[in-house]
Amino acid sequence: MTTDSLDGSPLPRGPKPASLGAIMSQFKSRVTKRLWKIPSLNETPIWQRNYYEHIIRNEREMDNIWRYIESNPMMWEDDDENPRRTQP
């Protein structure tokens, strides 16, 4: 905890313990540490920064998201987040 608040009280850092955010943070940390033991991947960015969160409210939205998830890997070569993509 830090004391950056105006009244000197501690500010929370990181996700709430036992929350989905905390579980994901621990998972990503452990996967990264394991992958960085592979010499060719050492210090290579593993995870995309941030993410888009969306509540699925109906079947149509679910179908659209499902199609996006299935087709997205095929578009990785052209993705701006792909570190191997060469800039024109």
C-alpha positions as CSV (number, residue, x, y, z in Angstrom):
1,M,0.0,0.0,0.0
2,T,1.1,3.6,-0.6
3,T,0.2,6.8,1.2
4,D,-0.4,9.0,-1.8
5,S,-3.9,10.2,-0.7
6,L,-4.4,13.7,0.5
7,D,-5.1,12.6,4.1
8,G,-2.1,10.2,4.2
9,S,-4.3,7.1,4.3
10,P,-3.0,4.1,2.4
11,L,-4.3,3.6,-1.2
12,P,-5.0,0.1,-2.4
13,R,-2.6,-1.3,-5.1
14,G,-3.6,-4.0,-7.5
15,P,-6.8,-6.0,-7.8
16,K,-8.9,-7.0,-4.8
17,P,-7.6,-10.3,-3.3
18,A,-9.4,-13.4,-4.6
19,S,-11.1,-11.4,-7.4
20,L,-11.1,-12.4,-11.0
21,G,-8.5,-9.6,-11.6
22,A,-6.2,-11.0,-8.9
23,I,-6.5,-14.6,-10.3
24,M,-5.8,-13.3,-13.9
25,S,-2.8,-11.3,-12.6
26,Q,-1.3,-14.3,-10.9
27,F,-1.9,-16.5,-13.9
28,K,-0.3,-14.0,-16.3
29,S,2.7,-13.5,-14.0
30,R,3.4,-17.2,-13.7
31,V,3.0,-17.9,-17.4
32,T,5.3,-15.0,-18.2
33,K,8.0,-16.2,-15.8
34,R,7.9,-19.7,-17.3
35,L,8.0,-18.5,-20.9
36,W,10.9,-16.2,-20.1
37,K,12.9,-19.2,-19.1
38,I,13.0,-20.0,-22.8
39,P,16.1,-18.2,-24.1
40,S,14.5,-17.0,-27.4
41,L,11.5,-15.5,-25.5
42,N,13.4,-13.8,-22.6
43,E,12.0,-10.3,-22.1
44,T,9.7,-10.7,-25.1
45,P,6.3,-9.1,-24.4
46,I,3.8,-11.9,-23.9
47,W,0.5,-10.2,-23.1
48,Q,-1.4,-7.4,-24.9
49,R,-1.7,-4.4,-22.7
50,N,-5.2,-3.8,-21.3
51,Y,-8.3,-5.5,-22.6
52,Y,-11.8,-4.6,-23.7
53,E,-14.5,-5.6,-21.2
54,H,-18.1,-6.0,-22.4
55,I,-21.2,-7.5,-20.8
56,I,-23.0,-9.8,-23.2
57,R,-26.6,-8.9,-23.1
58,N,-28.3,-11.0,-25.8
59,E,-27.8,-13.9,-28.3
60,R,-26.9,-11.5,-31.1
61,E,-24.0,-10.0,-29.1
62,M,-22.9,-13.5,-28.2
63,D,-22.8,-14.6,-31.8
64,N,-20.8,-11.5,-32.8
65,I,-18.3,-12.0,-30.1
66,W,-18.0,-15.7,-30.9
67,R,-17.3,-15.0,-34.5
68,Y,-14.7,-12.4,-33.6
69,I,-12.9,-14.8,-31.2
70,E,-12.9,-17.5,-33.9
71,S,-11.7,-15.3,-36.7
72,N,-9.2,-13.1,-34.8
73,P,-6.2,-15.4,-34.9
74,M,-6.3,-15.4,-38.7
75,M,-5.9,-11.6,-38.7
76,W,-2.9,-11.6,-36.3
77,E,-0.3,-11.0,-39.1
78,D,-2.0,-7.6,-39.9
79,D,-2.8,-6.6,-36.3
80,D,-1.2,-3.4,-35.0
81,E,-0.4,-5.2,-31.7
82,N,1.7,-7.9,-33.5
83,P,5.3,-7.1,-32.5
84,R,6.6,-9.0,-35.6
85,R,4.6,-6.8,-38.0
86,T,6.8,-4.6,-40.0
87,Q,5.7,-1.0,-40.2
88,P,5.3,0.4,-43.8
